[in-house]
């Protein structure tokens, strides 16, 4: 007890000296900032309690390649049953076969996510083979990379259908069971382009802004219902999946090209920690805060200086 009293006295004395020199605002701001940073580090390195994924039924759209494929392997290692839902059935089957050969449980399912009928059929197949899906990963996405006046309406509409409207389809199909069972998790793979508009990505940004808004509104609705169904919105920078092949990256020290394996691991971690919003890299959060805090002309200048506004000028995409 005597030792605790000494610590208490020294702490009080130190606080008095600091406040006498700097006032109250700066020390309080430093303490709050330090606690916030400490919390972020704990989350980043996975120190918070994690829920288990064993036995969960995971419905991943766009799972034949990229981060969808990487997540499928990681979910299987955690003991989950994985449904690889993709327009590229042969690619999904290759991944499913590899998982099953490694004693995991995986199923490849054909699905055109821009068609509700196709989504319904895929969901029925998964229910029959694995049971009711408990984790939905809305991952399927496409990008044209064309400036607005160069693109045709058909391609723009397709981008919206695949990147946004498909989320409405999968949610309408799978969310009622989650709410009924009071158990589930919805993951929206959005993008930093859902916070910051970029030249050459008008239709893509529109779809991702919509995905971010959809997730946010859904999260609020579920909380007002006192539902235990969780949501996670993932907003990454460019990932080395080949989807954005050819883009120019001026300041990789601040905004590096993300590795698909790293992004997949962080998403799995976010699901297990029930993180509501995941922005990758961390500097992406600073960019979105900057945009909200300063005039548009200044944020435009900063984004141009960092090379973010012109990154799509050299875009080639997948072969």
Order of alpha helices (4+ residues) and beta strands (2+ residues): alpha-beta-alpha-beta-alpha-beta-alpha-beta-alpha-alpha-beta-alpha-beta-alpha-beta-alpha-alpha
